Structures are given as structure tokens and as C-alpha cells.
């Protein structure tokens, strides 16, 4: 009975594979959100930069460490040669363990920790800025893949339609309506459509390879695919709204502001480093006193205070003060760059929408209508071969121009998202 069940199961699997051969080695097409999620977890450049953030966090531990105490063990008073017939080498030896500690004043440790923490925040913002830039590259590759897929589908449809025209021409040739030379001209033009399909296939594979590189994925190109809407939206929010979002969201501007805060902390630390830090010491001595024969065990204390007469850390104080002014100028430059990026990207998106609207509402339908009408007229002898070829050429030109404009719009939308600092156009 078990053998019968196993045989039936094996037959069912074979039947399923025969009926659905495309399931073998196939992979579900990834949406934009899935591609983005994979990128943020697998891209080696992004992961390497996140390790830099971890290094900055580890530096916070180092910044807040206290100075290590110093331990010194001294031996003195050992007799090394006989004197007056007596030689007792260890009788007068002094043993002296010494412990000293540098005491930092004016909150140096706290300021070092604060500066290190601010450095970590800067690294986080710079990591977010790297992510922003790489996401734009990823989005561009994703758009190129969608565009290449759409162009390939359109090229296949054009070839299918042209084969229909060839069949009409053959029917007319067999009926004696057109000459052999006209039929040959029409059939020879088919190679252009085949060439466009091969070019579209190469472009699609190249775009997928670029995506796989960004995802650090070794999936074969044939098994990798993406899906998404290749279209445009004719609505666009006011420019001022995008400017306000960019001022709040741009990580490079945030990093510039954080750098100014760190510069202020570093200046305070330079001021604190100009203060005097005493070193306290204590030691114990055995068999040390020559003036008091009974003082065999003694205790000593010391305080060492550097005299900051020449070096008061003047150079660092001046440098950090200048650094504050420099960071302020960099904030102004970053803010100006934000406005420039947003305004330029907004103008490009606005221009693309203005160009796409008439294509969607008018030109596409007109080109299709002209092609179909001329084809029908040619089929019934009411249009010349030249009219047919021109109508087909105009249709393809309008079609490819429309797809190219959509790709340009989606890339410009990604540029606007990059300029703003987050996705404002899906």
C-alpha cells in the first residue's frame, strides 16, 4: 500500500513539473519595498559604514576612562662593597613602594565623553546621508529595470503587430495588389524589430546586474525580477512644502549642525585642558630613616603641580574657537545646498509632468489611431507602402518617447526624494 502511495506522489510531482515548467528555478518578483529592505541589510558599503558608527560608540568608552594610577617600587641603600671589615649588604636596604594618581579638574572627562557622544551622533547622521545617496542609486537602477522590462514588452508587441502587417502584405502580394519588391522591403524591415528586442534584452540584463550588485546578491539574472508601476503622477505639492521637509530631514544638514555643537564642546574641552591637574603620590618605606633609628617603617605623601607658565593650551583654544566659526559657515553652505538641490529637482519633475500630460491625454491615442487607420487603408489598397511605414515609424517614435519620459520622470522623482531627504513621491 505504501508503494502505491509513493508511486502516485511521484507521478503527481512529475505531472506538476510538466504542466508548470516555469516554476523550476523561478523567483517571485520583488517590489520596491522588498528591494529596499534587502539593500539596507545586505549592501556591503552600507554595512561597512554602520561599523564605523559602532567604532564611534566604542570611542565613547575610551573618552570617559579615568587616568590609570602609577605604581613604582624602589630599592635603595644596599651595601655593595665591604667597609672597615664589615659587609652586611641588606642590613641598610630601603624598600619603597610608591603610588601616584593624576587628578583631572574642570570636568575634562565629562567634556571628552560629551564630545565623543556628539561624534557618534555626527557619524549616525553621515551614515543616514550615505544611505540616502545609495538609495537614490538603488532607485535609479530599479527604475531602469522597470523601464527596460516595459520597453522589451513594447518591442515584442511591435514585432507582433509588424508580423501582422507582413501577413497583410503577403495576402496582397498573392492577390496581385503589390509587387515583389514592396513585399521584400516590408520583410527586410523586420530585422529592425528583432534588433530592438535584442537591445532591450541586453539593457534589461544590465539593469538587473546592477541591482544585484547593489543587493550583494548572487542570484542568476534569469531568476531575478522586480515589479512595480511604470507610470507617473500629474500631481505635485508646492515647492515650499518640500523645502520645509528638507530642512527638517536632510541628514547632511543635521550633521553640519551637530558638528557645530561638537566644535563648541571641543572648545570648552580645550579651555579645561589649559587648567592645572595635580598628581597625588604616597609611598611606604621600610628601614628608611637615618635621623631616627627607631623609625623603621615610614609613610610619605606628595603633591605635584605643573606650573602652567608657558603652555596654557593657547593653540588649541584658538584653533577650536576658529573651528566654531568654520562650522557655522559650513551650516550656511549646507543649507544653501539643500535649497539648490530641492529647487533643481522640483523644476525637473515639474518639466517632466508638463511633457507627459499631452502624451497621456492626446499623443499616444493619436499615434495609435493613425497607425491602425493607415494599416486598415493599406490592407484594402487605400494607402501606399510609404504611408504605412511612416505611420508605423511615427507610432514607435511616440511610444518610445513616452516610455523614455516616464523613466526620466521617475528618476527625477528619485532625485527630488534625495534632495528632500525622504520619500515624498512614491
MOJO-V296703 format. One record per residue. RES is the residue in one letter. SS is DSSP state (H for helix, E for strand, - for the rest). PSI is psi in degrees with one decimal (none if undefined). OMEGA is omega in whole degrees, 0 to 359 (999 if undefined). Layout:
BEGIN
res=<RES & RES>
ss=<SS & SS>
psi=<PSI & PSI>
omega=<OMEGA & OMEGA>
END
This chain:
BEGIN
res=<X & X & X & X & X & X & X & X & X & X & X & X & X & X & X & X & X & X & X & X & X & X & X & X & X & X & X & X & X & X & X & X & X & X & X & X & X & X & X & X & X & X & X & X & X & X & X & X & X & X & X & X & X & X & X & X & X & X & X & X & X & X & X & X & X & X & X & X & X & X & X & X & X & X & X & X & X & X & X & X & X & X & X & X & X & X & X & X & X & X & X & X & X & X & X & X & X & X & X & X & X & X & X & X & X & X & X & X & X & X & X & X & X & X & X & X & X & X & X & X & X & X & X & X & X & X & X & X & X & X & X & X & X & X & X & X & X & X & X & X & X & X & X & X & X & X & X & X & X & X & X & X & X & X & X & X & X & X & X & X & X & X & X & X & X & X & X & X & X & X & X & X & X & X & X & X & X & X & X & X & X & X & X & X & X & X & X & X & X & X & X & X & X & X & X & X & X & X & X & X & X & X & X & X & X & X & X & X & X & X & X & X & X & X & X & X & X & X & X & X & X & X & X & X & X & X & X & X & X & X & X & X & X & X & X & X & X & X & X & X & X & X & X & X & X & X & X & X & X & X & X & X & X & X & X & X & X & X & X & X & X & X & X & X & X & X & X & X & X & X & X & X & X & X & X & X & X & X & X & X & X & X & X & X & X & X & X & X & X & X & X & X & X & X & X & X & X & X & X & X & X & X & X & X & X & X & X & X & X & X & X & X & X & X & X & X & X & X & X & X & X & X & X & X & X & X & X & X & X & X & X & X & X & X & X & X & X & X & X & X & X & X & X & X & X & X & X & X & X & X & X & X & X & X & X & X & X & X & X & X & X & X & X & X & X & X & X & X & X & X & X & X & X & X & X & X & X & X & X & X & X & X & X & X & X & X & X & X & X & X & X & X & X & X & X & X & X & X & X & X & X & X & X & X & X & X & X & X & X & X & X & X & X & X & X & X & X & X & X & X & X & X & X & X & X & X>
ss=<- & H & H & H & H & H & H & H & H & H & H & H & H & H & H & H & H & H & H & - & H & H & H & - & - & - & - & - & - & E & - & H & H & H & H & H & H & H & H & H & H & H & - & H & H & H & H & H & H & H & H & H & H & H & H & H & H & H & H & H & H & H & H & - & - & - & - & - & - & E & E & E & E & E & E & E & - & - & - & - & - & - & E & - & - & E & - & - & - & - & - & - & - & E & E & E & E & E & E & E & E & E & - & - & - & - & - & H & H & H & H & H & H & H & H & H & H & H & H & H & H & H & H & H & H & H & H & H & H & H & H & H & H & H & H & H & H & H & H & H & H & H & H & H & H & H & H & H & H & H & H & H & H & H & H & H & H & H & H & H & H & H & H & H & H & H & H & H & H & H & H & H & H & H & - & - & - & - & - & H & H & H & H & H & H & H & H & H & - & H & H & H & H & H & H & H & H & H & H & H & H & H & H & H & H & H & H & H & H & H & H & H & H & H & H & - & - & - & - & - & H & H & H & - & - & E & - & - & - & - & - & - & - & - & - & - & - & - & H & H & H & H & H & H & H & H & H & H & H & - & H & H & H & H & H & H & H & H & H & H & H & H & H & H & H & H & H & H & H & H & H & H & H & - & - & - & - & - & E & E & E & E & E & E & E & E & - & - & - & - & - & - & - & - & - & - & E & E & E & E & E & E & E & E & - & - & - & - & - & - & - & - & - & H & H & H & H & H & H & H & H & H & H & H & H & H & H & H & H & H & H & H & H & H & H & H & H & H & H & H & H & H & H & H & H & H & H & H & H & H & H & H & H & H & H & H & H & H & H & H & H & H & H & H & H & H & H & H & H & H & H & H & H & H & H & H & H & H & H & - & - & - & - & - & H & H & H & H & H & H & H & H & H & H & H & H & H & H & H & H & H & H & H & H & H & H & H & H & H & H & H & H & H & H & H & H & H & H & H & H & - & - & - & - & - & ->
psi=<-41.6 & -38.7 & -38.6 & -45.2 & -44.3 & -41.2 & -42.7 & -40.0 & -41.5 & -42.1 & -37.7 & -40.0 & -44.6 & -41.8 & -42.1 & -41.3 & -36.1 & -37.0 & -27.6 & 69.5 & -24.5 & -14.2 & -22.2 & 121.7 & 5.9 & 157.0 & 141.3 & 136.3 & 135.9 & 137.5 & 174.2 & -42.7 & -38.5 & -40.4 & -43.2 & -41.8 & -42.4 & -40.0 & -45.4 & -18.6 & -17.2 & -17.5 & 123.4 & -34.0 & -43.5 & -39.3 & -38.7 & -39.9 & -32.6 & -30.0 & -31.1 & -37.4 & -41.8 & -37.2 & -40.2 & -37.0 & -37.8 & -32.3 & -22.9 & -36.0 & -45.3 & -39.9 & -30.0 & 5.3 & 143.6 & 155.8 & 143.0 & 139.3 & 153.9 & 133.5 & 128.7 & 134.5 & 119.1 & 145.4 & 129.3 & 161.6 & 13.5 & 126.9 & 127.3 & -6.2 & 149.3 & 149.4 & 123.8 & 34.8 & 5.1 & 137.9 & 99.7 & 87.1 & -39.6 & -0.7 & -34.9 & 17.1 & 132.6 & 136.3 & 124.9 & 97.2 & 136.5 & 134.7 & 130.7 & 155.7 & 131.8 & 122.1 & 116.0 & 131.0 & 173.0 & 30.4 & 35.9 & -45.3 & -44.9 & -38.9 & -37.0 & -42.6 & -43.9 & -42.3 & -40.4 & -40.9 & -40.2 & -33.8 & -37.1 & -41.8 & -38.3 & -43.8 & -38.3 & -42.9 & -40.7 & -34.2 & -41.6 & -35.0 & -39.0 & -42.5 & -42.1 & -45.1 & -43.7 & -32.1 & -36.7 & -43.6 & -42.3 & -44.0 & -39.0 & -43.0 & -37.2 & -44.2 & -41.9 & -36.4 & -45.0 & -41.3 & -42.9 & -39.0 & -44.0 & -43.1 & -39.3 & -43.7 & -43.2 & -39.9 & -39.4 & -40.0 & -40.4 & -41.2 & -40.9 & -41.7 & -38.1 & -34.5 & -33.9 & -40.7 & -40.4 & -41.9 & -40.2 & -42.3 & -38.3 & -40.2 & -41.1 & -36.0 & -43.7 & -28.9 & -4.0 & 17.0 & -26.1 & 160.5 & 165.4 & -36.5 & -35.3 & -40.4 & -40.7 & -40.6 & -42.5 & -42.7 & -33.3 & -31.6 & -11.8 & -27.1 & -28.3 & -40.6 & -38.6 & -39.8 & -40.0 & -37.3 & -45.0 & -39.8 & -41.8 & -36.7 & -44.1 & -43.7 & -38.6 & -43.9 & -40.9 & -41.9 & -40.0 & -39.7 & -40.7 & -40.3 & -44.9 & -35.6 & -44.8 & -31.3 & -5.1 & 44.4 & 136.4 & 19.3 & 135.9 & 144.8 & -36.3 & -24.4 & 2.2 & 134.9 & 156.2 & 160.5 & 150.4 & 170.9 & 120.0 & 83.4 & -178.8 & 160.9 & 132.5 & 8.6 & 139.9 & 125.8 & 162.4 & 151.8 & -40.3 & -33.0 & -41.6 & -35.3 & -45.2 & -41.8 & -41.7 & -40.5 & -28.7 & -27.4 & -24.1 & 117.2 & -29.2 & -35.5 & -39.6 & -39.1 & -36.2 & -42.0 & -41.9 & -32.7 & -35.1 & -41.1 & -40.4 & -35.4 & -38.8 & -41.1 & -40.7 & -32.9 & -41.0 & -38.1 & -37.7 & -39.3 & -42.4 & -36.3 & -14.6 & -8.4 & 165.8 & 132.5 & 115.2 & 154.5 & 120.5 & 136.7 & 153.4 & 143.8 & 157.0 & 134.7 & 135.3 & 128.8 & 53.8 & -23.8 & 124.9 & -26.1 & -30.3 & 102.5 & -23.1 & -12.4 & 76.0 & -36.8 & 128.1 & 161.7 & 135.0 & 149.2 & 150.4 & 154.5 & 125.2 & 119.9 & 114.2 & 141.4 & 103.2 & 71.8 & -45.0 & -47.9 & 104.2 & 23.6 & 34.1 & -38.5 & -45.0 & -35.7 & -44.6 & -42.2 & -45.2 & -30.6 & -41.4 & -36.7 & -34.2 & -46.0 & -39.0 & -44.5 & -33.3 & -40.7 & -36.3 & -33.2 & -44.6 & -40.1 & -40.6 & -39.9 & -40.7 & -37.2 & -37.3 & -49.5 & -40.2 & -45.1 & -46.7 & -46.3 & -42.3 & -46.5 & -39.0 & -42.6 & -38.6 & -43.7 & -43.7 & -41.3 & -42.5 & -40.1 & -42.0 & -34.3 & -33.4 & -30.9 & -51.2 & -29.6 & -45.0 & -38.0 & -19.6 & -60.6 & -42.0 & -47.0 & -39.8 & -45.2 & -41.3 & -43.3 & -43.5 & -44.7 & -48.3 & -38.6 & -46.4 & -37.9 & -43.8 & -43.3 & -39.8 & -38.7 & -32.4 & 15.0 & 13.4 & 0.1 & 150.1 & 167.5 & -39.0 & -39.6 & -42.0 & -47.9 & -38.5 & -41.0 & -42.6 & -40.7 & -42.4 & -39.3 & -46.1 & -38.9 & -46.2 & -41.4 & -49.3 & -35.6 & -38.6 & -45.1 & -39.1 & -38.9 & -38.4 & -43.6 & -40.4 & -40.2 & -46.2 & -36.5 & -41.2 & -36.1 & -40.2 & -36.0 & -37.8 & -40.1 & -41.1 & -42.4 & -35.8 & -34.8 & -6.6 & 170.4 & 114.7 & -15.5 & 117.8 & none>
omega=<179 & 179 & 180 & 179 & 180 & 179 & 178 & 179 & 179 & 178 & 179 & 179 & 179 & 179 & 180 & 180 & 179 & 181 & 183 & 182 & 182 & 180 & 182 & 178 & 182 & 179 & 182 & 178 & 184 & 174 & 180 & 181 & 179 & 178 & 181 & 180 & 178 & 181 & 185 & 178 & 188 & 185 & 185 & 179 & 180 & 180 & 178 & 180 & 177 & 175 & 175 & 176 & 178 & 177 & 179 & 177 & 177 & 179 & 176 & 179 & 180 & 184 & 186 & 180 & 175 & 174 & 179 & 173 & 182 & 178 & 179 & 177 & 183 & 175 & 183 & 175 & 180 & 180 & 184 & 179 & 179 & 179 & 181 & 177 & 179 & 175 & 175 & 191 & 188 & 184 & 182 & 183 & 175 & 175 & 188 & 170 & 185 & 177 & 178 & 182 & 177 & 180 & 180 & 182 & 174 & 173 & 182 & 181 & 181 & 179 & 176 & 179 & 180 & 178 & 179 & 178 & 177 & 175 & 176 & 178 & 176 & 179 & 177 & 179 & 178 & 175 & 177 & 179 & 175 & 177 & 179 & 181 & 181 & 177 & 176 & 177 & 178 & 181 & 178 & 178 & 178 & 179 & 179 & 178 & 177 & 179 & 179 & 177 & 181 & 179 & 178 & 178 & 180 & 179 & 177 & 177 & 178 & 179 & 178 & 179 & 181 & 175 & 175 & 178 & 178 & 179 & 176 & 181 & 178 & 178 & 179 & 178 & 179 & 178 & 179 & 182 & 180 & 182 & 178 & 182 & 179 & 177 & 179 & 179 & 180 & 181 & 179 & 181 & 180 & 181 & 178 & 179 & 176 & 178 & 179 & 178 & 180 & 177 & 179 & 178 & 179 & 179 & 179 & 179 & 180 & 179 & 178 & 179 & 178 & 177 & 180 & 177 & 180 & 180 & 184 & 185 & 180 & 178 & 176 & 184 & 182 & 182 & 183 & 180 & 177 & 179 & 180 & 180 & 178 & 184 & 181 & 175 & 183 & 177 & 182 & 180 & 180 & 182 & 183 & 179 & 179 & 178 & 181 & 179 & 182 & 180 & 180 & 192 & 187 & 182 & 179 & 175 & 178 & 178 & 178 & 178 & 179 & 177 & 176 & 178 & 179 & 178 & 176 & 178 & 179 & 177 & 176 & 179 & 177 & 176 & 180 & 179 & 175 & 179 & 184 & 177 & 180 & 174 & 181 & 180 & 177 & 180 & 179 & 182 & 175 & 180 & 187 & 191 & 175 & 181 & 182 & 183 & 181 & 181 & 182 & 180 & 182 & 178 & 178 & 178 & 178 & 172 & 179 & 183 & 177 & 177 & 183 & 181 & 184 & 183 & 175 & 180 & 183 & 183 & 180 & 177 & 180 & 182 & 181 & 176 & 177 & 181 & 176 & 179 & 180 & 180 & 177 & 177 & 179 & 175 & 178 & 179 & 179 & 179 & 177 & 178 & 178 & 180 & 180 & 181 & 182 & 182 & 181 & 180 & 180 & 180 & 180 & 178 & 180 & 179 & 180 & 178 & 180 & 179 & 184 & 184 & 180 & 176 & 184 & 185 & 190 & 193 & 181 & 180 & 179 & 181 & 178 & 181 & 179 & 181 & 182 & 180 & 180 & 178 & 178 & 180 & 179 & 180 & 182 & 175 & 182 & 179 & 181 & 177 & 180 & 177 & 180 & 182 & 178 & 179 & 178 & 179 & 179 & 179 & 180 & 180 & 179 & 182 & 181 & 178 & 179 & 179 & 178 & 179 & 177 & 177 & 177 & 179 & 182 & 176 & 178 & 176 & 175 & 177 & 178 & 175 & 178 & 182 & 183 & 180 & 175 & 182 & 175 & 174 & 184 & 999>
END
